[in-house]
């Protein structure tokens, strides 16, 4: 594994650096996303919203986050 991958996750298809295990809710906060307005897939599995607080993101994980935007 190359050095950048050793300290990163793949977030929506791009490398995103992290310094170790990270709570999903912490990651969403850092990204400025509200948990009630996103859908999260972790390693090809949908994460139920009720599980967000106890879901841990680890180096090497693959995430897809969809942010729902309202408008009118």
Phi, psi and omega in degrees: 000133181285163185303312180300322181291335183289346180229033185217163168245167172259118183243114181051043174085000181234148176294137179226119185288139169224159184256009180156191179304144186215132176293141179303319180296327177293317178298314179300319178298315179298328180276355180074028181251138177273129183305328180284354184241018181227160168240138185234133172244124180243117180051047176071016177237131177293134178264118176299140183305324180296338181269354183307313184297332183254007179272128182252132177263132182238155176310134179094348179292157177243123180238144168236125180237126177251124180259119179278130181240127178271160179190177181198000000 
